[in-house]
Amino acid sequence: MTAALDRTRALLDQPPPTPIPGQLDLRSNDMPERPATFPALAVACPTCGSQPGQLCTSHSGTRVRRHDVHQARTAAHQQRPTP
């Protein structure tokens, strides 16, 4: 197990890789507030009450869900009438 710890420490001691020009650096302060565009953001969320265009929040309402939306919101988006 000591060898594995030594490899891990060696990896952690390396400087982070430089970002590719033109690519968003996720470690920087210019990270956008909104992640990828979710089509379900077009409707309000029946689970957490987020308005259209706003990200869903956690069940306690304290954190923004940045990686997905609630399943009920996706279902509501799929059931809405298409223009």
N, C-alpha and C positions, 0 to 999 in steps of 0.2 A: 504494500500500500504506500510505502514511502516513495517509490518511483513515480506513482501516479500523482502524488502530491507535489513532487518536484517538477513534473511536467506542467501541472496546473499553475504553479507559482511562476515558472518560466514564461508561460503564455500571458499571465497577468502582468508580468513585468515589461512586456513588449509595448511600445507605443501604439496607439490606435492607428489603423491604416488611414492614409490621406483620402479624402473623398474624391470621386471622379468629377472632373469639371462639368458643370451643368447638372449634376445630380444633387438632389436634396440631401443635405447632411442631417440625419435624424438627431444628431447630438447637439446641433446648434440652436440658437434662439429663433431662427427664421423658420422653424417648423410651423406649418399652418395650423390654425385652430381646428379646422375641419379636416378629417382624413379623406379617404376616397369618397366619391359621390355615391350615395346610396339612393336608388330610385324610390325606396319607401319613404324618404324624407318629404315626399310630396304630400303626404297625408299626416294628420295628427296621430299620435300614438295612444291607443286605448289603454295601454298598460301603465305608462308613467305620466301621461298627460302632456308630453312635449308637443309643442305646436309645429305645424308644417315648416320645414326648413331648419329646425333645431334637432340636435342629436338627442337620442334617448338618454335617460339617466339610470343609475343603478336602482335597485328596488327600494333602497332607503332614500334615494333622491340626492345623495351627497356627491356622487361622481358621475362624470359624463362617460357614456359607453362609446369608445372611439373605434372599436373594431367591428361592431355589428349593431343591428337594431333589434328590438323585441320581435318575437315571432308573430305576435298579434298585429304589429304594425305592418309587417310584410304581408300578412294575410289580408289586412284591410286595403293595402295598396293593390293587391292582385284582384280584389273583389270590386274595386271602384269602377264605375262605368268609363269606358274609353271614349274620348271625343271623336 
